[in-house]
Amino acid sequence: MSTAPRILLVSGGTGGHLYPGLAVAEAILAEYPDAVITVLGPEGRTDHDAIAPYRFRVLTLRVRGLASGARWYRRVQSALELAVGTPVRAARRLLRREQPEVVFATGGYVAGPVLVAAKRLGIPSVLFDMNCPVGLATRWAAGFASVVALGSSDCADDLTRPRWRLPGSTWPPQVEITGTPVRRAILETDRDAARRALGVPASALALVVTSGSLGARPVNEAVVGALSLLAADEALCARLWVLHLTGPRNAVALPADRARQLGLNYRAEPFRREMAQPLAAADLVVTRAGGSALAEITARGLPAIVIPWAGAPAGHQEGNARRLESREAAVVIRETELTPERLAEEIRALCQNAQRRAELAARARAAGAPDAATRVAALVLALRRADARRTMRTSSPS
């Protein structure tokens, strides 16, 4: 097929949803450099800065979520809008205007109305979900997608029967296990070059701490406390290089003068949009359990201490962490068990045991899916080709 593919990438506004979608976009562009990819996100919540390097056109749709964390009157308003079909009608108008050949959605509440509208218009679609259990939007929208791609086989049972059988949906949906797509920069950044760029001494153990895109006070406080405790081990402190990404909110960091007093090579930053260099440089990672973050860590094959967010919708961070824990591919500390003492104990044990770090790294790599972006892109492009063949048959003279 010689014409450039026209793909609509529908994503939640934040990096966790957006980055897997951009990874698939990279894979599509690798096969079709002239592909026309448009990004559609929720109005007022789309991370334009993350999309800017790709120079994709960005559209937004006004949709409100039904997440349990929202205020009750917002949830009632959202439910009423969905009931009368306001977001679906807006999505239908957008699809008719844009004329995509395939819709590719990475979950989030904006995906549902678009997938409903796409099915009604006969536009094929792929819905991807990286979490386990799958998200609320995926549970109700899966029956409208041509194919549902999942990050893990552990959550395939979530879609064997619908929680809500909405008019026009098809159950059970076609499900493919692909793994979670990861961008090329995460996979390809050279370790030595990254360590030089970040100023990591050649003999240092690089500890990278990320408490999520917005930050998490319990994690940040535990890290600061743990580092203060580890300072008693002068030999370990002399080897440690710490990058602490606190998040722009709930930022708690070790003051620079205190870090110098403790003899720690420590730097704190509120946020890094691009994690390719820190992950390439890392010997050990402390992280939340978002699906995208764990996909990047496992694709790189990194030993990690994972602290799932207890308040994640549907408990998906606990599920994501449990998947790695069951494979002995990460050390998991629940929030209820998180203390500076426990975190310091785990960091010390891993820093002092290279064989244990290597074992965790090998199991993490085995749990990863570095080819997931290519696999999901193949599903998207296969639907496009199938739809083109179907169009040719129906339009040919009898």
C-alpha positions as CSV (number, residue, x, y, z in Angstrom):
1,M,0.0,0.0,0.0
2,S,1.7,3.2,-1.2
3,T,-0.4,5.9,0.4
4,A,0.7,7.3,3.8
5,P,-1.2,5.8,6.7
6,R,-3.5,8.2,8.6
7,I,-3.6,7.2,12.3
8,L,-5.4,8.9,15.2
9,L,-3.5,8.4,18.5
10,V,-5.9,8.8,21.4
11,S,-4.3,9.1,24.7
12,G,-4.8,10.3,28.3
13,G,-3.0,13.5,28.9
14,T,0.0,12.4,31.0
15,G,3.2,10.6,30.2
16,G,2.0,7.2,31.6
17,H,-0.6,7.0,28.8
18,L,1.2,9.1,26.3
19,Y,4.6,7.5,26.1
20,P,3.5,4.0,25.0
21,G,1.4,5.7,22.3
22,L,4.4,7.7,21.1
23,A,6.5,4.5,21.1
24,V,4.0,2.9,18.7
25,A,4.0,6.0,16.6
26,E,7.8,5.7,16.3
27,A,7.4,2.1,15.1
28,I,4.8,3.1,12.6
29,L,7.0,5.9,11.3
30,A,9.9,3.4,11.0
31,E,7.9,1.5,8.4
32,Y,6.0,4.5,6.9
33,P,8.1,7.7,7.3
34,D,5.4,9.7,5.7
35,A,2.6,8.5,8.0
36,V,0.2,11.2,9.2
37,I,-0.2,10.7,12.9
38,T,-2.5,13.0,14.9
39,V,-2.7,13.0,18.7
40,L,-6.0,13.4,20.5
41,G,-6.1,14.0,24.2
42,P,-8.4,15.4,26.9
43,E,-9.0,19.1,26.9
44,G,-6.8,20.9,29.4
45,R,-4.8,17.9,30.4
46,T,-2.7,17.0,27.4
47,D,1.1,17.1,27.7
48,H,1.9,19.2,24.6
49,D,5.6,19.4,25.6
50,A,6.0,15.6,25.5
51,I,4.5,15.5,22.0
52,A,6.4,18.6,20.6
53,P,9.6,16.8,19.5
54,Y,7.5,14.6,17.2
55,R,5.8,17.6,15.6
56,F,2.5,15.7,15.5
57,R,-0.7,17.8,15.2
58,V,-2.5,17.8,18.6
59,L,-6.3,17.9,19.0
60,T,-8.3,17.9,22.2
61,L,-11.7,16.6,23.2
62,R,-13.8,17.7,26.2
63,V,-14.4,14.6,28.2
64,R,-14.6,14.2,32.0
65,G,-13.6,11.0,33.8
66,L,-15.5,8.9,36.2
67,A,-12.5,8.1,38.4
68,S,-13.4,7.4,42.1
69,G,-11.1,10.2,43.2
70,A,-13.2,12.9,41.5
71,R,-15.7,15.0,43.5
72,W,-19.1,13.4,43.5
73,Y,-20.8,16.2,41.6
74,R,-18.1,16.0,38.9
75,R,-18.8,12.2,38.6
76,V,-22.6,12.8,38.3
77,Q,-22.0,15.5,35.7
78,S,-19.7,13.2,33.7
79,A,-22.2,10.3,33.9
80,L,-25.0,12.5,32.6
81,E,-22.9,13.7,29.7
82,L,-22.0,10.1,28.8
83,A,-25.6,9.0,29.2
84,V,-26.9,11.6,26.7
85,G,-24.0,10.9,24.4
86,T,-22.4,14.4,24.3
87,P,-18.7,13.2,24.1
88,V,-19.6,10.5,21.6
89,R,-21.3,13.1,19.3
90,A,-18.2,15.4,19.6
91,A,-15.9,12.4,18.8
92,R,-18.0,11.5,15.8
93,R,-17.8,15.0,14.4
94,L,-14.0,15.0,14.9
95,L,-13.6,11.6,13.2
96,R,-15.6,12.6,10.2
97,R,-13.5,15.7,9.9
98,E,-10.1,14.0,10.3
99,Q,-10.9,10.7,8.4
100,P,-8.3,8.5,10.1
101,E,-7.8,5.0,8.7
102,V,-7.3,3.5,12.2
103,V,-7.8,4.8,15.7
104,F,-5.2,3.7,18.3
105,A,-6.1,4.4,21.9
106,T,-3.9,4.0,25.0
107,G,-6.7,4.0,27.6
108,G,-7.8,6.9,29.7
109,Y,-11.3,8.3,29.8
110,V,-11.0,10.1,26.4
111,A,-10.7,6.8,24.7
112,G,-14.2,5.5,25.4
113,P,-16.3,8.0,23.4
114,V,-13.8,8.0,20.5
115,L,-13.9,4.2,20.2
116,V,-17.7,4.2,20.4
117,A,-17.8,6.8,17.6
118,A,-15.2,4.9,15.6
119,K,-17.2,1.7,15.6
120,R,-20.4,3.4,14.6
121,L,-18.5,5.0,11.7
122,G,-16.8,1.7,10.6
123,I,-13.3,2.9,11.5
124,P,-11.1,0.0,12.9
125,S,-9.4,0.6,16.2
126,V,-6.8,-0.8,18.6
127,L,-7.2,-0.2,22.4
128,F,-4.1,-0.7,24.5
129,D,-3.9,-1.1,28.3
130,M,-0.7,-1.6,30.2
131,N,-2.1,-2.1,33.7
132,C,-3.2,-5.1,35.7
133,P,-6.1,-5.0,36.5
134,V,-7.0,-3.1,33.4
135,G,-8.5,0.4,33.8
136,L,-12.1,1.4,34.1
137,A,-12.2,3.0,30.7
138,T,-10.8,-0.2,29.1
139,R,-13.4,-2.3,30.8
140,W,-16.3,-0.5,29.3
141,A,-14.7,0.5,26.0
142,A,-13.1,-2.8,25.1
143,G,-16.2,-4.1,23.4
144,F,-16.0,-1.2,20.8
145,A,-12.4,-1.9,19.8
146,S,-11.4,-4.1,16.8
147,V,-8.5,-5.4,18.9
148,V,-7.5,-5.0,22.5
149,A,-3.7,-5.2,23.2
150,L,-2.6,-5.8,26.7
151,G,0.7,-5.3,28.5
152,S,0.5,-8.6,30.4
153,S,-1.3,-11.9,30.1
154,D,-2.0,-11.7,33.8
155,C,-4.9,-9.4,33.2
156,A,-6.5,-11.1,30.1
157,D,-9.2,-12.5,32.3
158,D,-10.4,-9.0,33.1
159,L,-12.0,-8.9,29.7
160,T,-13.6,-12.3,29.4
161,R,-17.0,-10.8,30.3
162,P,-18.1,-7.3,30.4
163,R,-18.8,-5.3,33.6
164,W,-21.3,-3.3,31.5
165,R,-22.7,-4.6,28.2
166,L,-23.2,-1.4,26.4
167,P,-25.4,-1.2,23.2
168,G,-23.3,-1.8,20.1
169,S,-20.4,-3.5,21.9
170,T,-19.0,-6.9,21.0
171,W,-18.0,-9.4,23.7
172,P,-15.6,-11.0,24.2
173,P,-13.2,-8.6,22.4
174,Q,-10.2,-9.9,20.4
175,V,-7.3,-9.7,22.8
176,E,-3.6,-9.8,21.9
177,I,-0.8,-9.9,24.5
178,T,1.9,-7.5,23.3
179,G,3.8,-6.1,26.3
180,T,4.0,-2.4,27.0
181,P,5.6,-0.3,24.2
182,V,8.7,1.6,25.1
183,R,10.3,4.4,23.1
184,R,13.5,3.9,21.2
185,A,15.5,6.4,23.3
186,I,14.8,4.3,26.4
187,L,16.1,1.2,24.7
188,E,19.0,2.6,22.7
189,T,20.7,5.2,25.0
190,D,24.2,4.1,25.7
191,R,25.1,3.5,29.3
192,D,28.6,4.9,29.3
193,A,27.6,8.0,27.3
194,A,24.7,8.6,29.7
195,R,26.9,8.3,32.8
196,R,29.3,10.8,31.3
197,A,26.5,13.2,30.5
198,L,25.1,13.0,34.0
199,G,28.5,13.2,35.6
200,V,28.4,9.8,37.3
201,P,31.9,8.7,38.4
202,A,33.1,5.6,36.6
203,S,33.3,3.5,39.8
204,A,30.0,4.8,41.4
205,L,26.8,2.9,42.0
206,A,24.1,5.1,40.5
207,L,20.9,5.1,42.4
208,V,18.0,6.7,40.5
209,V,14.8,7.5,42.5
210,T,11.6,8.6,40.8
211,S,8.4,9.1,42.7
212,G,6.1,9.5,39.8
213,S,5.4,12.3,37.3
214,L,3.7,14.4,40.0
215,G,5.7,13.3,43.0
216,A,4.8,11.2,46.1
217,R,5.5,12.6,49.6
218,P,5.7,9.1,51.3
219,V,8.3,8.0,48.8
220,N,10.3,11.2,49.0
221,E,10.3,11.3,52.8
222,A,11.3,7.7,53.0
223,V,14.2,8.3,50.6
224,V,15.5,11.3,52.5
225,G,15.3,9.3,55.8
226,A,16.9,6.3,54.2
227,L,19.9,8.3,52.8
228,S,20.4,9.8,56.2
229,L,20.6,6.4,57.8
230,L,22.9,5.1,55.1
231,A,25.3,7.9,55.8
232,A,26.6,5.9,58.8
233,D,28.1,3.5,56.3
234,E,31.0,5.7,55.0
235,A,32.2,3.1,52.5
236,L,28.8,2.8,50.9
237,C,28.3,6.5,50.8
238,A,31.6,7.0,49.0
239,R,30.4,4.7,46.2
240,L,26.8,6.0,45.9
241,W,25.7,8.6,43.3
242,V,22.1,9.5,43.8
243,L,19.7,11.2,41.4
244,H,16.4,12.0,43.3
245,L,13.5,13.0,41.0
246,T,11.1,14.3,43.6
247,G,8.2,15.3,41.2
248,P,6.9,18.9,41.0
249,R,4.4,18.4,43.8
250,N,5.0,16.9,47.2
251,A,8.7,17.6,46.7
252,V,10.8,16.5,49.7
253,A,14.6,16.5,49.1
254,L,17.8,16.3,51.1
255,P,19.2,19.8,51.4
256,A,22.4,20.3,49.5
257,D,24.4,21.3,52.6
258,R,23.0,18.3,54.5
259,A,24.0,16.0,51.6
260,R,27.6,17.4,51.7
261,Q,27.7,17.0,55.5
262,L,26.7,13.3,55.0
263,G,29.3,12.8,52.3
264,L,26.7,11.9,49.7
265,N,27.0,12.6,46.0
266,Y,23.4,13.6,45.7
267,R,21.3,15.7,43.5
268,A,17.6,16.4,43.5
269,E,15.5,17.6,40.6
270,P,11.8,18.1,40.5
271,F,11.2,16.6,37.1
272,R,12.9,15.1,34.1
273,R,10.8,14.8,31.0
274,E,13.2,12.4,29.4
275,M,14.2,9.4,31.4
276,A,16.5,7.7,28.8
277,Q,19.8,9.0,30.3
278,P,19.0,8.3,34.0
279,L,17.8,4.8,33.3
280,A,20.7,4.0,31.1
281,A,23.1,5.2,33.8
282,A,21.4,3.5,36.7
283,D,22.6,0.5,38.7
284,L,19.5,0.5,40.9
285,V,16.1,2.2,40.7
286,V,13.6,3.1,43.3
287,T,10.2,3.7,41.6
288,R,6.5,3.8,41.8
289,A,4.6,1.0,39.9
290,G,3.0,2.8,37.0
291,G,2.8,0.5,34.0
292,S,4.9,2.7,31.7
293,A,7.6,3.2,34.3
294,L,7.9,-0.6,35.0
295,A,7.9,-1.3,31.2
296,E,10.9,1.0,30.8
297,I,12.8,-0.5,33.7
298,T,12.2,-4.1,32.6
299,A,13.0,-3.3,29.0
300,R,16.4,-1.9,30.2
301,G,16.8,-4.9,32.5
302,L,17.3,-2.9,35.7
303,P,17.2,-4.0,39.4
304,A,14.5,-2.1,41.1
305,I,12.8,-1.4,44.5
306,V,9.2,-0.8,43.6
307,I,6.8,1.1,45.9
308,P,3.2,0.8,44.5
309,W,0.9,3.7,45.1
310,A,-1.9,2.4,47.4
311,G,-4.4,4.9,46.0
312,A,-4.1,4.0,42.4
313,P,-7.4,3.4,40.6
314,A,-8.5,-0.2,40.8
315,G,-5.3,-1.0,42.6
316,H,-3.4,-1.3,39.3
317,Q,0.0,-0.3,40.8
318,E,-0.3,-3.1,43.3
319,G,-1.2,-5.4,40.5
320,N,1.7,-4.2,38.3
321,A,4.1,-4.6,41.2
322,R,2.8,-8.1,42.1
323,R,3.5,-9.2,38.6
324,L,7.2,-8.5,39.0
325,E,7.3,-9.7,42.6
326,S,5.8,-13.1,41.5
327,R,8.7,-13.5,39.0
328,E,11.3,-12.4,41.6
329,A,12.1,-9.5,39.2
330,A,11.9,-6.7,41.7
331,V,11.9,-5.9,45.4
332,V,8.5,-4.6,46.4
333,I,7.7,-2.5,49.4
334,R,4.0,-1.7,50.1
335,E,3.2,1.8,51.3
336,T,1.9,0.3,54.6
337,E,5.4,-1.2,55.1
338,L,7.4,1.8,53.8
339,T,9.7,3.3,56.4
340,P,13.2,5.0,56.1
341,E,14.6,2.0,57.9
342,R,13.1,-0.6,55.6
343,L,14.1,1.3,52.5
344,A,17.6,1.8,53.8
345,E,17.9,-1.9,54.5
346,E,16.8,-2.8,50.9
347,I,19.1,-0.2,49.3
348,R,22.1,-1.3,51.4
349,A,21.5,-5.0,50.7
350,L,21.3,-4.5,47.0
351,C,24.3,-2.1,46.8
352,Q,26.4,-4.6,48.7
353,N,25.4,-7.6,46.6
354,A,26.3,-7.4,42.9
355,Q,25.1,-10.9,42.2
356,R,21.7,-10.2,43.6
357,R,21.5,-7.0,41.5
358,A,22.5,-9.1,38.4
359,E,19.8,-11.7,39.2
360,L,17.1,-9.1,39.6
361,A,18.3,-7.4,36.4
362,A,18.1,-10.7,34.4
363,R,14.6,-11.5,35.7
364,A,13.4,-8.0,35.0
365,R,14.7,-8.2,31.4
366,A,12.9,-11.5,31.0
367,A,9.7,-9.9,32.2
368,G,10.1,-7.0,29.8
369,A,9.0,-6.6,26.2
370,P,11.4,-4.4,24.2
371,D,9.6,-5.3,20.9
372,A,6.2,-4.4,22.2
373,A,6.0,-1.1,20.1
374,T,6.7,-3.1,16.9
375,R,4.0,-5.7,17.8
376,V,1.3,-3.1,18.6
377,A,2.2,-1.1,15.5
378,A,1.8,-4.3,13.4
379,L,-1.8,-4.7,14.8
380,V,-2.6,-1.1,13.9
381,L,-1.2,-1.4,10.3
382,A,-2.8,-4.8,9.8
383,L,-6.2,-3.3,10.5
384,R,-5.5,-0.6,8.1
385,R,-4.6,-3.0,5.3
386,A,-7.6,-5.2,6.1
387,D,-9.9,-2.2,6.0
388,A,-8.4,-1.2,2.6
389,R,-9.0,-4.6,1.2
390,R,-12.5,-4.6,2.4
391,T,-13.1,-1.2,0.9
392,M,-11.7,-2.3,-2.4
393,R,-14.1,-5.4,-2.5
394,T,-17.2,-3.3,-1.6
395,S,-16.4,-0.6,-4.1
396,S,-15.5,-2.9,-7.1
397,P,-18.1,-3.3,-9.8
398,S,-20.1,-6.5,-9.6
